[in-house]
Amino acid sequence: MTQDRLTTTFAALADPTRRAILARLSLGEASVNQLVEPFSISQPAISKHLKVLERAGLITRGREAQWRPCKLDGTALKDVADWLEPYRRFWEERLDRLDEHLRMLQANERKQP
C-alpha cells in the first residue's frame, strides 16, 4: 500500500460522520436513504461523504435496479490495522513492563512493616 493511499484512508476516517457511516455499514449494506436517517444533514451531504469513503476504498456501491446498496470494504481498514500493528505492539510491551513494575512495587510494599 502506498503512503498516498494510507493518507487518503486516514483523511476519510478523520470525519466523525464518515466513521458513523462505516459503523452503520459494519452491520450490513444500506441504501443512501437508510444512511441519511440518523443524521441531521441532507442526502446530498451524505452522498459527498460516501464519495470520499468510496475513493478511500472503505466502501463499495452497487446497483440493483433502483436500489444502490453501499457496503463496507474492509481492505483499506486492514491496511490501516497493518500499519498500526507495530505501534500497538510497542504500547503493549510498554504497558506490560509498567504492569510488571507496579506489581514489584506492590510486592515490596507488602514486605515492608
Phi and psi restraints in degrees (range 20) as a CNS / XPLOR table:
assign (resid 1 and name C) (resid 2 and name N)
       (resid 2 and name CA) (resid 2 and name C) 1.0 -80.6 20.0 2
assign (resid 2 and name N) (resid 2 and name CA)
       (resid 2 and name C) (resid 3 and name N) 1.0 157.7 20.0 2
assign (resid 2 and name C) (resid 3 and name N)
       (resid 3 and name CA) (resid 3 and name C) 1.0 -60.7 20.0 2
assign (resid 3 and name N) (resid 3 and name CA)
       (resid 3 and name C) (resid 4 and name N) 1.0 -36.2 20.0 2
assign (resid 3 and name C) (resid 4 and name N)
       (resid 4 and name CA) (resid 4 and name C) 1.0 -62.0 20.0 2
assign (resid 4 and name N) (resid 4 and name CA)
       (resid 4 and name C) (resid 5 and name N) 1.0 -38.4 20.0 2
assign (resid 4 and name C) (resid 5 and name N)
       (resid 5 and name CA) (resid 5 and name C) 1.0 -65.4 20.0 2
assign (resid 5 and name N) (resid 5 and name CA)
       (resid 5 and name C) (resid 6 and name N) 1.0 -42.4 20.0 2
assign (resid 5 and name C) (resid 6 and name N)
       (resid 6 and name CA) (resid 6 and name C) 1.0 -63.6 20.0 2
assign (resid 6 and name N) (resid 6 and name CA)
       (resid 6 and name C) (resid 7 and name N) 1.0 -40.5 20.0 2
assign (resid 6 and name C) (resid 7 and name N)
       (resid 7 and name CA) (resid 7 and name C) 1.0 -62.2 20.0 2
assign (resid 7 and name N) (resid 7 and name CA)
       (resid 7 and name C) (resid 8 and name N) 1.0 -42.8 20.0 2
assign (resid 7 and name C) (resid 8 and name N)
       (resid 8 and name CA) (resid 8 and name C) 1.0 -63.1 20.0 2
assign (resid 8 and name N) (resid 8 and name CA)
       (resid 8 and name C) (resid 9 and name N) 1.0 -41.1 20.0 2
assign (resid 8 and name C) (resid 9 and name N)
       (resid 9 and name CA) (resid 9 and name C) 1.0 -65.4 20.0 2
assign (resid 9 and name N) (resid 9 and name CA)
       (resid 9 and name C) (resid 10 and name N) 1.0 -47.2 20.0 2
assign (resid 9 and name C) (resid 10 and name N)
       (resid 10 and name CA) (resid 10 and name C) 1.0 -63.5 20.0 2
assign (resid 10 and name N) (resid 10 and name CA)
       (resid 10 and name C) (resid 11 and name N) 1.0 -37.5 20.0 2
assign (resid 10 and name C) (resid 11 and name N)
       (resid 11 and name CA) (resid 11 and name C) 1.0 -62.3 20.0 2
assign (resid 11 and name N) (resid 11 and name CA)
       (resid 11 and name C) (resid 12 and name N) 1.0 -40.6 20.0 2
assign (resid 11 and name C) (resid 12 and name N)
       (resid 12 and name CA) (resid 12 and name C) 1.0 -66.3 20.0 2
assign (resid 12 and name N) (resid 12 and name CA)
       (resid 12 and name C) (resid 13 and name N) 1.0 -38.2 20.0 2
assign (resid 12 and name C) (resid 13 and name N)
       (resid 13 and name CA) (resid 13 and name C) 1.0 -76.5 20.0 2
assign (resid 13 and name N) (resid 13 and name CA)
       (resid 13 and name C) (resid 14 and name N) 1.0 -12.3 20.0 2
assign (resid 13 and name C) (resid 14 and name N)
       (resid 14 and name CA) (resid 14 and name C) 1.0 -68.8 20.0 2
assign (resid 14 and name N) (resid 14 and name CA)
       (resid 14 and name C) (resid 15 and name N) 1.0 -21.9 20.0 2
assign (resid 14 and name C) (resid 15 and name N)
       (resid 15 and name CA) (resid 15 and name C) 1.0 -91.4 20.0 2
assign (resid 15 and name N) (resid 15 and name CA)
       (resid 15 and name C) (resid 16 and name N) 1.0 127.9 20.0 2
assign (resid 15 and name C) (resid 16 and name N)
       (resid 16 and name CA) (resid 16 and name C) 1.0 -63.6 20.0 2
assign (resid 16 and name N) (resid 16 and name CA)
       (resid 16 and name C) (resid 17 and name N) 1.0 -32.2 20.0 2
assign (resid 16 and name C) (resid 17 and name N)
       (resid 17 and name CA) (resid 17 and name C) 1.0 -65.8 20.0 2
assign (resid 17 and name N) (resid 17 and name CA)
       (resid 17 and name C) (resid 18 and name N) 1.0 -42.6 20.0 2
assign (resid 17 and name C) (resid 18 and name N)
       (resid 18 and name CA) (resid 18 and name C) 1.0 -66.8 20.0 2
assign (resid 18 and name N) (resid 18 and name CA)
       (resid 18 and name C) (resid 19 and name N) 1.0 -37.1 20.0 2
assign (resid 18 and name C) (resid 19 and name N)
       (resid 19 and name CA) (resid 19 and name C) 1.0 -64.3 20.0 2
assign (resid 19 and name N) (resid 19 and name CA)
       (resid 19 and name C) (resid 20 and name N) 1.0 -38.2 20.0 2
assign (resid 19 and name C) (resid 20 and name N)
       (resid 20 and name CA) (resid 20 and name C) 1.0 -66.2 20.0 2
assign (resid 20 and name N) (resid 20 and name CA)
       (resid 20 and name C) (resid 21 and name N) 1.0 -37.9 20.0 2
assign (resid 20 and name C) (resid 21 and name N)
       (resid 21 and name CA) (resid 21 and name C) 1.0 -63.0 20.0 2
assign (resid 21 and name N) (resid 21 and name CA)
       (resid 21 and name C) (resid 22 and name N) 1.0 -43.9 20.0 2
assign (resid 21 and name C) (resid 22 and name N)
       (resid 22 and name CA) (resid 22 and name C) 1.0 -62.1 20.0 2
assign (resid 22 and name N) (resid 22 and name CA)
       (resid 22 and name C) (resid 23 and name N) 1.0 -40.1 20.0 2
assign (resid 22 and name C) (resid 23 and name N)
       (resid 23 and name CA) (resid 23 and name C) 1.0 -61.2 20.0 2
assign (resid 23 and name N) (resid 23 and name CA)
       (resid 23 and name C) (resid 24 and name N) 1.0 -42.4 20.0 2
assign (resid 23 and name C) (resid 24 and name N)
       (resid 24 and name CA) (resid 24 and name C) 1.0 -63.7 20.0 2
assign (resid 24 and name N) (resid 24 and name CA)
       (resid 24 and name C) (resid 25 and name N) 1.0 -43.5 20.0 2
assign (resid 24 and name C) (resid 25 and name N)
       (resid 25 and name CA) (resid 25 and name C) 1.0 -70.4 20.0 2
assign (resid 25 and name N) (resid 25 and name CA)
       (resid 25 and name C) (resid 26 and name N) 1.0 -18.6 20.0 2
assign (resid 25 and name C) (resid 26 and name N)
       (resid 26 and name CA) (resid 26 and name C) 1.0 -67.3 20.0 2
assign (resid 26 and name N) (resid 26 and name CA)
       (resid 26 and name C) (resid 27 and name N) 1.0 -17.8 20.0 2
assign (resid 26 and name C) (resid 27 and name N)
       (resid 27 and name CA) (resid 27 and name C) 1.0 -86.1 20.0 2
assign (resid 27 and name N) (resid 27 and name CA)
       (resid 27 and name C) (resid 28 and name N) 1.0 -14.3 20.0 2
assign (resid 27 and name C) (resid 28 and name N)
       (resid 28 and name CA) (resid 28 and name C) 1.0 143.1 20.0 2
assign (resid 28 and name N) (resid 28 and name CA)
       (resid 28 and name C) (resid 29 and name N) 1.0 167.4 20.0 2
assign (resid 28 and name C) (resid 29 and name N)
       (resid 29 and name CA) (resid 29 and name C) 1.0 -64.5 20.0 2
assign (resid 29 and name N) (resid 29 and name CA)
       (resid 29 and name C) (resid 30 and name N) 1.0 156.7 20.0 2
assign (resid 29 and name C) (resid 30 and name N)
       (resid 30 and name CA) (resid 30 and name C) 1.0 -152.7 20.0 2
assign (resid 30 and name N) (resid 30 and name CA)
       (resid 30 and name C) (resid 31 and name N) 1.0 154.9 20.0 2
assign (resid 30 and name C) (resid 31 and name N)
       (resid 31 and name CA) (resid 31 and name C) 1.0 -84.1 20.0 2
assign (resid 31 and name N) (resid 31 and name CA)
       (resid 31 and name C) (resid 32 and name N) 1.0 166.7 20.0 2
assign (resid 31 and name C) (resid 32 and name N)
       (resid 32 and name CA) (resid 32 and name C) 1.0 -58.8 20.0 2
assign (resid 32 and name N) (resid 32 and name CA)
       (resid 32 and name C) (resid 33 and name N) 1.0 -43.1 20.0 2
assign (resid 32 and name C) (resid 33 and name N)
       (resid 33 and name CA) (resid 33 and name C) 1.0 -61.4 20.0 2
assign (resid 33 and name N) (resid 33 and name CA)
       (resid 33 and name C) (resid 34 and name N) 1.0 -38.4 20.0 2
assign (resid 33 and name C) (resid 34 and name N)
       (resid 34 and name CA) (resid 34 and name C) 1.0 -67.5 20.0 2
assign (resid 34 and name N) (resid 34 and name CA)
       (resid 34 and name C) (resid 35 and name N) 1.0 -33.5 20.0 2
assign (resid 34 and name C) (resid 35 and name N)
       (resid 35 and name CA) (resid 35 and name C) 1.0 -75.0 20.0 2
assign (resid 35 and name N) (resid 35 and name CA)
       (resid 35 and name C) (resid 36 and name N) 1.0 -26.0 20.0 2
assign (resid 35 and name C) (resid 36 and name N)
       (resid 36 and name CA) (resid 36 and name C) 1.0 -70.3 20.0 2
assign (resid 36 and name N) (resid 36 and name CA)
       (resid 36 and name C) (resid 37 and name N) 1.0 -35.0 20.0 2
assign (resid 36 and name C) (resid 37 and name N)
       (resid 37 and name CA) (resid 37 and name C) 1.0 -46.3 20.0 2
assign (resid 37 and name N) (resid 37 and name CA)
       (resid 37 and name C) (resid 38 and name N) 1.0 -50.8 20.0 2
assign (resid 37 and name C) (resid 38 and name N)
       (resid 38 and name CA) (resid 38 and name C) 1.0 -78.5 20.0 2
assign (resid 38 and name N) (resid 38 and name CA)
       (resid 38 and name C) (resid 39 and name N) 1.0 -4.0 20.0 2
assign (resid 38 and name C) (resid 39 and name N)
       (resid 39 and name CA) (resid 39 and name C) 1.0 -107.3 20.0 2
assign (resid 39 and name N) (resid 39 and name CA)
       (resid 39 and name C) (resid 40 and name N) 1.0 152.8 20.0 2
assign (resid 39 and name C) (resid 40 and name N)
       (resid 40 and name CA) (resid 40 and name C) 1.0 -99.7 20.0 2
assign (resid 40 and name N) (resid 40 and name CA)
       (resid 40 and name C) (resid 41 and name N) 1.0 42.5 20.0 2
assign (resid 40 and name C) (resid 41 and name N)
       (resid 41 and name CA) (resid 41 and name C) 1.0 -128.0 20.0 2
assign (resid 41 and name N) (resid 41 and name CA)
       (resid 41 and name C) (resid 42 and name N) 1.0 165.2 20.0 2
assign (resid 41 and name C) (resid 42 and name N)
       (resid 42 and name CA) (resid 42 and name C) 1.0 -76.7 20.0 2
assign (resid 42 and name N) (resid 42 and name CA)
       (resid 42 and name C) (resid 43 and name N) 1.0 164.4 20.0 2
assign (resid 42 and name C) (resid 43 and name N)
       (resid 43 and name CA) (resid 43 and name C) 1.0 -62.5 20.0 2
assign (resid 43 and name N) (resid 43 and name CA)
       (resid 43 and name C) (resid 44 and name N) 1.0 -41.6 20.0 2
assign (resid 43 and name C) (resid 44 and name N)
       (resid 44 and name CA) (resid 44 and name C) 1.0 -61.4 20.0 2
assign (resid 44 and name N) (resid 44 and name CA)
       (resid 44 and name C) (resid 45 and name N) 1.0 -34.6 20.0 2
assign (resid 44 and name C) (resid 45 and name N)
       (resid 45 and name CA) (resid 45 and name C) 1.0 -67.0 20.0 2
assign (resid 45 and name N) (resid 45 and name CA)
       (resid 45 and name C) (resid 46 and name N) 1.0 -42.0 20.0 2
assign (resid 45 and name C) (resid 46 and name N)
       (resid 46 and name CA) (resid 46 and name C) 1.0 -62.5 20.0 2
assign (resid 46 and name N) (resid 46 and name CA)
       (resid 46 and name C) (resid 47 and name N) 1.0 -41.3 20.0 2
assign (resid 46 and name C) (resid 47 and name N)
       (resid 47 and name CA) (resid 47 and name C) 1.0 -60.5 20.0 2
assign (resid 47 and name N) (resid 47 and name CA)
       (resid 47 and name C) (resid 48 and name N) 1.0 -37.8 20.0 2
assign (resid 47 and name C) (resid 48 and name N)
       (resid 48 and name CA) (resid 48 and name C) 1.0 -64.8 20.0 2
assign (resid 48 and name N) (resid 48 and name CA)
       (resid 48 and name C) (resid 49 and name N) 1.0 -41.9 20.0 2
assign (resid 48 and name C) (resid 49 and name N)
       (resid 49 and name CA) (resid 49 and name C) 1.0 -61.9 20.0 2
assign (resid 49 and name N) (resid 49 and name CA)
       (resid 49 and name C) (resid 50 and name N) 1.0 -41.3 20.0 2
assign (resid 49 and name C) (resid 50 and name N)
       (resid 50 and name CA) (resid 50 and name C) 1.0 -63.4 20.0 2
assign (resid 50 and name N) (resid 50 and name CA)
       (resid 50 and name C) (resid 51 and name N) 1.0 -37.6 20.0 2
assign (resid 50 and name C) (resid 51 and name N)
       (resid 51 and name CA) (resid 51 and name C) 1.0 -63.1 20.0 2
assign (resid 51 and name N) (resid 51 and name CA)
       (resid 51 and name C) (resid 52 and name N) 1.0 -40.9 20.0 2
assign (resid 51 and name C) (resid 52 and name N)
       (resid 52 and name CA) (resid 52 and name C) 1.0 -62.9 20.0 2
assign (resid 52 and name N) (resid 52 and name CA)
       (resid 52 and name C) (resid 53 and name N) 1.0 -45.5 20.0 2
assign (resid 52 and name C) (resid 53 and name N)
       (resid 53 and name CA) (resid 53 and name C) 1.0 -63.7 20.0 2
assign (resid 53 and name N) (resid 53 and name CA)
       (resid 53 and name C) (resid 54 and name N) 1.0 -38.1 20.0 2
assign (resid 53 and name C) (resid 54 and name N)
       (resid 54 and name CA) (resid 54 and name C) 1.0 -68.7 20.0 2
assign (resid 54 and name N) (resid 54 and name CA)
       (resid 54 and name C) (resid 55 and name N) 1.0 -43.5 20.0 2
assign (resid 54 and name C) (resid 55 and name N)
       (resid 55 and name CA) (resid 55 and name C) 1.0 -61.5 20.0 2
assign (resid 55 and name N) (resid 55 and name CA)
       (resid 55 and name C) (resid 56 and name N) 1.0 -32.9 20.0 2
assign (resid 55 and name C) (resid 56 and name N)
       (resid 56 and name CA) (resid 56 and name C) 1.0 -79.9 20.0 2
assign (resid 56 and name N) (resid 56 and name CA)
       (resid 56 and name C) (resid 57 and name N) 1.0 -5.9 20.0 2
assign (resid 56 and name C) (resid 57 and name N)
       (resid 57 and name CA) (resid 57 and name C) 1.0 78.5 20.0 2
assign (resid 57 and name N) (resid 57 and name CA)
       (resid 57 and name C) (resid 58 and name N) 1.0 17.9 20.0 2
assign (resid 57 and name C) (resid 58 and name N)
       (resid 58 and name CA) (resid 58 and name C) 1.0 -88.0 20.0 2
assign (resid 58 and name N) (resid 58 and name CA)
       (resid 58 and name C) (resid 59 and name N) 1.0 -22.5 20.0 2
assign (resid 58 and name C) (resid 59 and name N)
       (resid 59 and name CA) (resid 59 and name C) 1.0 -137.8 20.0 2
assign (resid 59 and name N) (resid 59 and name CA)
       (resid 59 and name C) (resid 60 and name N) 1.0 162.5 20.0 2
assign (resid 59 and name C) (resid 60 and name N)
       (resid 60 and name CA) (resid 60 and name C) 1.0 -124.6 20.0 2
assign (resid 60 and name N) (resid 60 and name CA)
       (resid 60 and name C) (resid 61 and name N) 1.0 151.2 20.0 2
assign (resid 60 and name C) (resid 61 and name N)
       (resid 61 and name CA) (resid 61 and name C) 1.0 -123.1 20.0 2
assign (resid 61 and name N) (resid 61 and name CA)
       (resid 61 and name C) (resid 62 and name N) 1.0 130.1 20.0 2
assign (resid 61 and name C) (resid 62 and name N)
       (resid 62 and name CA) (resid 62 and name C) 1.0 -106.9 20.0 2
assign (resid 62 and name N) (resid 62 and name CA)
       (resid 62 and name C) (resid 63 and name N) 1.0 -173.8 20.0 2
assign (resid 62 and name C) (resid 63 and name N)
       (resid 63 and name CA) (resid 63 and name C) 1.0 -144.8 20.0 2
assign (resid 63 and name N) (resid 63 and name CA)
       (resid 63 and name C) (resid 64 and name N) 1.0 115.8 20.0 2
assign (resid 63 and name C) (resid 64 and name N)
       (resid 64 and name CA) (resid 64 and name C) 1.0 -128.4 20.0 2
assign (resid 64 and name N) (resid 64 and name CA)
       (resid 64 and name C) (resid 65 and name N) 1.0 96.7 20.0 2
assign (resid 64 and name C) (resid 65 and name N)
       (resid 65 and name CA) (resid 65 and name C) 1.0 54.5 20.0 2
assign (resid 65 and name N) (resid 65 and name CA)
       (resid 65 and name C) (resid 66 and name N) 1.0 -119.6 20.0 2
assign (resid 65 and name C) (resid 66 and name N)
       (resid 66 and name CA) (resid 66 and name C) 1.0 -83.7 20.0 2
assign (resid 66 and name N) (resid 66 and name CA)
       (resid 66 and name C) (resid 67 and name N) 1.0 -13.6 20.0 2
assign (resid 66 and name C) (resid 67 and name N)
       (resid 67 and name CA) (resid 67 and name C) 1.0 -95.1 20.0 2
assign (resid 67 and name N) (resid 67 and name CA)
       (resid 67 and name C) (resid 68 and name N) 1.0 132.5 20.0 2
assign (resid 67 and name C) (resid 68 and name N)
       (resid 68 and name CA) (resid 68 and name C) 1.0 -119.3 20.0 2
assign (resid 68 and name N) (resid 68 and name CA)
       (resid 68 and name C) (resid 69 and name N) 1.0 84.3 20.0 2
assign (resid 68 and name C) (resid 69 and name N)
       (resid 69 and name CA) (resid 69 and name C) 1.0 -70.6 20.0 2
assign (resid 69 and name N) (resid 69 and name CA)
       (resid 69 and name C) (resid 70 and name N) 1.0 143.6 20.0 2
assign (resid 69 and name C) (resid 70 and name N)
       (resid 70 and name CA) (resid 70 and name C) 1.0 -105.2 20.0 2
assign (resid 70 and name N) (resid 70 and name CA)
       (resid 70 and name C) (resid 71 and name N) 1.0 138.1 20.0 2
assign (resid 70 and name C) (resid 71 and name N)
       (resid 71 and name CA) (resid 71 and name C) 1.0 -131.0 20.0 2
assign (resid 71 and name N) (resid 71 and name CA)
       (resid 71 and name C) (resid 72 and name N) 1.0 145.7 20.0 2
assign (resid 71 and name C) (resid 72 and name N)
       (resid 72 and name CA) (resid 72 and name C) 1.0 -70.6 20.0 2
assign (resid 72 and name N) (resid 72 and name CA)
       (resid 72 and name C) (resid 73 and name N) 1.0 135.8 20.0 2
assign (resid 72 and name C) (resid 73 and name N)
       (resid 73 and name CA) (resid 73 and name C) 1.0 -116.7 20.0 2
assign (resid 73 and name N) (resid 73 and name CA)
       (resid 73 and name C) (resid 74 and name N) 1.0 108.9 20.0 2
assign (resid 73 and name C) (resid 74 and name N)
       (resid 74 and name CA) (resid 74 and name C) 1.0 -76.0 20.0 2
assign (resid 74 and name N) (resid 74 and name CA)
       (resid 74 and name C) (resid 75 and name N) 1.0 -5.1 20.0 2
assign (resid 74 and name C) (resid 75 and name N)
       (resid 75 and name CA) (resid 75 and name C) 1.0 -59.3 20.0 2
assign (resid 75 and name N) (resid 75 and name CA)
       (resid 75 and name C) (resid 76 and name N) 1.0 -49.8 20.0 2
assign (resid 75 and name C) (resid 76 and name N)
       (resid 76 and name CA) (resid 76 and name C) 1.0 -66.4 20.0 2
assign (resid 76 and name N) (resid 76 and name CA)
       (resid 76 and name C) (resid 77 and name N) 1.0 -33.7 20.0 2
assign (resid 76 and name C) (resid 77 and name N)
       (resid 77 and name CA) (resid 77 and name C) 1.0 -68.3 20.0 2
assign (resid 77 and name N) (resid 77 and name CA)
       (resid 77 and name C) (resid 78 and name N) 1.0 -35.3 20.0 2
assign (resid 77 and name C) (resid 78 and name N)
       (resid 78 and name CA) (resid 78 and name C) 1.0 -65.4 20.0 2
assign (resid 78 and name N) (resid 78 and name CA)
       (resid 78 and name C) (resid 79 and name N) 1.0 -38.9 20.0 2
assign (resid 78 and name C) (resid 79 and name N)
       (resid 79 and name CA) (resid 79 and name C) 1.0 -61.1 20.0 2
assign (resid 79 and name N) (resid 79 and name CA)
       (resid 79 and name C) (resid 80 and name N) 1.0 -40.7 20.0 2
assign (resid 79 and name C) (resid 80 and name N)
       (resid 80 and name CA) (resid 80 and name C) 1.0 -64.7 20.0 2
assign (resid 80 and name N) (resid 80 and name CA)
       (resid 80 and name C) (resid 81 and name N) 1.0 -46.0 20.0 2
assign (resid 80 and name C) (resid 81 and name N)
       (resid 81 and name CA) (resid 81 and name C) 1.0 -60.9 20.0 2
assign (resid 81 and name N) (resid 81 and name CA)
       (resid 81 and name C) (resid 82 and name N) 1.0 -40.8 20.0 2
assign (resid 81 and name C) (resid 82 and name N)
       (resid 82 and name CA) (resid 82 and name C) 1.0 -63.0 20.0 2
assign (resid 82 and name N) (resid 82 and name CA)
       (resid 82 and name C) (resid 83 and name N) 1.0 -40.8 20.0 2
assign (resid 82 and name C) (resid 83 and name N)
       (resid 83 and name CA) (resid 83 and name C) 1.0 -66.4 20.0 2
assign (resid 83 and name N) (resid 83 and name CA)
       (resid 83 and name C) (resid 84 and name N) 1.0 -37.0 20.0 2
assign (resid 83 and name C) (resid 84 and name N)
       (resid 84 and name CA) (resid 84 and name C) 1.0 -78.2 20.0 2
assign (resid 84 and name N) (resid 84 and name CA)
       (resid 84 and name C) (resid 85 and name N) 1.0 -18.7 20.0 2
assign (resid 84 and name C) (resid 85 and name N)
       (resid 85 and name CA) (resid 85 and name C) 1.0 -52.9 20.0 2
assign (resid 85 and name N) (resid 85 and name CA)
       (resid 85 and name C) (resid 86 and name N) 1.0 -47.2 20.0 2
assign (resid 85 and name C) (resid 86 and name N)
       (resid 86 and name CA) (resid 86 and name C) 1.0 -60.3 20.0 2
assign (resid 86 and name N) (resid 86 and name CA)
       (resid 86 and name C) (resid 87 and name N) 1.0 -34.6 20.0 2
assign (resid 86 and name C) (resid 87 and name N)
       (resid 87 and name CA) (resid 87 and name C) 1.0 -71.7 20.0 2
assign (resid 87 and name N) (resid 87 and name CA)
       (resid 87 and name C) (resid 88 and name N) 1.0 -36.6 20.0 2
assign (resid 87 and name C) (resid 88 and name N)
       (resid 88 and name CA) (resid 88 and name C) 1.0 -62.5 20.0 2
assign (resid 88 and name N) (resid 88 and name CA)
       (resid 88 and name C) (resid 89 and name N) 1.0 -46.1 20.0 2
assign (resid 88 and name C) (resid 89 and name N)
       (resid 89 and name CA) (resid 89 and name C) 1.0 -62.0 20.0 2
assign (resid 89 and name N) (resid 89 and name CA)
       (resid 89 and name C) (resid 90 and name N) 1.0 -41.7 20.0 2
assign (resid 89 and name C) (resid 90 and name N)
       (resid 90 and name CA) (resid 90 and name C) 1.0 -56.0 20.0 2
assign (resid 90 and name N) (resid 90 and name CA)
       (resid 90 and name C) (resid 91 and name N) 1.0 -51.0 20.0 2
assign (resid 90 and name C) (resid 91 and name N)
       (resid 91 and name CA) (resid 91 and name C) 1.0 -70.5 20.0 2
assign (resid 91 and name N) (resid 91 and name CA)
       (resid 91 and name C) (resid 92 and name N) 1.0 -34.1 20.0 2
assign (resid 91 and name C) (resid 92 and name N)
       (resid 92 and name CA) (resid 92 and name C) 1.0 -62.9 20.0 2
assign (resid 92 and name N) (resid 92 and name CA)
       (resid 92 and name C) (resid 93 and name N) 1.0 -43.7 20.0 2
assign (resid 92 and name C) (resid 93 and name N)
       (resid 93 and name CA) (resid 93 and name C) 1.0 -63.2 20.0 2
assign (resid 93 and name N) (resid 93 and name CA)
       (resid 93 and name C) (resid 94 and name N) 1.0 -42.5 20.0 2
assign (resid 93 and name C) (resid 94 and name N)
       (resid 94 and name CA) (resid 94 and name C) 1.0 -62.2 20.0 2
assign (resid 94 and name N) (resid 94 and name CA)
       (resid 94 and name C) (resid 95 and name N) 1.0 -44.7 20.0 2
assign (resid 94 and name C) (resid 95 and name N)
       (resid 95 and name CA) (resid 95 and name C) 1.0 -67.5 20.0 2
assign (resid 95 and name N) (resid 95 and name CA)
       (resid 95 and name C) (resid 96 and name N) 1.0 -35.4 20.0 2
assign (resid 95 and name C) (resid 96 and name N)
       (resid 96 and name CA) (resid 96 and name C) 1.0 -63.2 20.0 2
assign (resid 96 and name N) (resid 96 and name CA)
       (resid 96 and name C) (resid 97 and name N) 1.0 -41.4 20.0 2
assign (resid 96 and name C) (resid 97 and name N)
       (resid 97 and name CA) (resid 97 and name C) 1.0 -67.0 20.0 2
assign (resid 97 and name N) (resid 97 and name CA)
       (resid 97 and name C) (resid 98 and name N) 1.0 -39.1 20.0 2
assign (resid 97 and name C) (resid 98 and name N)
       (resid 98 and name CA) (resid 98 and name C) 1.0 -62.9 20.0 2
assign (resid 98 and name N) (resid 98 and name CA)
       (resid 98 and name C) (resid 99 and name N) 1.0 -43.8 20.0 2
assign (resid 98 and name C) (resid 99 and name N)
       (resid 99 and name CA) (resid 99 and name C) 1.0 -60.0 20.0 2
assign (resid 99 and name N) (resid 99 and name CA)
       (resid 99 and name C) (resid 100 and name N) 1.0 -44.4 20.0 2
assign (resid 99 and name C) (resid 100 and name N)
       (resid 100 and name CA) (resid 100 and name C) 1.0 -61.9 20.0 2
assign (resid 100 and name N) (resid 100 and name CA)
       (resid 100 and name C) (resid 101 and name N) 1.0 -42.9 20.0 2
assign (resid 100 and name C) (resid 101 and name N)
       (resid 101 and name CA) (resid 101 and name C) 1.0 -62.7 20.0 2
assign (resid 101 and name N) (resid 101 and name CA)
       (resid 101 and name C) (resid 102 and name N) 1.0 -44.0 20.0 2
assign (resid 101 and name C) (resid 102 and name N)
       (resid 102 and name CA) (resid 102 and name C) 1.0 -65.0 20.0 2
assign (resid 102 and name N) (resid 102 and name CA)
       (resid 102 and name C) (resid 103 and name N) 1.0 -37.9 20.0 2
assign (resid 102 and name C) (resid 103 and name N)
       (resid 103 and name CA) (resid 103 and name C) 1.0 -63.3 20.0 2
assign (resid 103 and name N) (resid 103 and name CA)
       (resid 103 and name C) (resid 104 and name N) 1.0 -40.4 20.0 2
assign (resid 103 and name C) (resid 104 and name N)
       (resid 104 and name CA) (resid 104 and name C) 1.0 -64.5 20.0 2
assign (resid 104 and name N) (resid 104 and name CA)
       (resid 104 and name C) (resid 105 and name N) 1.0 -41.0 20.0 2
assign (resid 104 and name C) (resid 105 and name N)
       (resid 105 and name CA) (resid 105 and name C) 1.0 -62.7 20.0 2
assign (resid 105 and name N) (resid 105 and name CA)
       (resid 105 and name C) (resid 106 and name N) 1.0 -43.7 20.0 2
assign (resid 105 and name C) (resid 106 and name N)
       (resid 106 and name CA) (resid 106 and name C) 1.0 -63.7 20.0 2
assign (resid 106 and name N) (resid 106 and name CA)
       (resid 106 and name C) (resid 107 and name N) 1.0 -41.0 20.0 2
assign (resid 106 and name C) (resid 107 and name N)
       (resid 107 and name CA) (resid 107 and name C) 1.0 -64.1 20.0 2
assign (resid 107 and name N) (resid 107 and name CA)
       (resid 107 and name C) (resid 108 and name N) 1.0 -39.8 20.0 2
assign (resid 107 and name C) (resid 108 and name N)
       (resid 108 and name CA) (resid 108 and name C) 1.0 -67.1 20.0 2
assign (resid 108 and name N) (resid 108 and name CA)
       (resid 108 and name C) (resid 109 and name N) 1.0 -37.2 20.0 2
assign (resid 108 and name C) (resid 109 and name N)
       (resid 109 and name CA) (resid 109 and name C) 1.0 -64.0 20.0 2
assign (resid 109 and name N) (resid 109 and name CA)
       (resid 109 and name C) (resid 110 and name N) 1.0 -39.0 20.0 2
assign (resid 109 and name C) (resid 110 and name N)
       (resid 110 and name CA) (resid 110 and name C) 1.0 -67.3 20.0 2
assign (resid 110 and name N) (resid 110 and name CA)
       (resid 110 and name C) (resid 111 and name N) 1.0 -31.9 20.0 2
assign (resid 110 and name C) (resid 111 and name N)
       (resid 111 and name CA) (resid 111 and name C) 1.0 -75.1 20.0 2
assign (resid 111 and name N) (resid 111 and name CA)
       (resid 111 and name C) (resid 112 and name N) 1.0 -27.8 20.0 2
assign (resid 111 and name C) (resid 112 and name N)
       (resid 112 and name CA) (resid 112 and name C) 1.0 -81.4 20.0 2
assign (resid 112 and name N) (resid 112 and name CA)
       (resid 112 and name C) (resid 113 and name N) 1.0 139.7 20.0 2
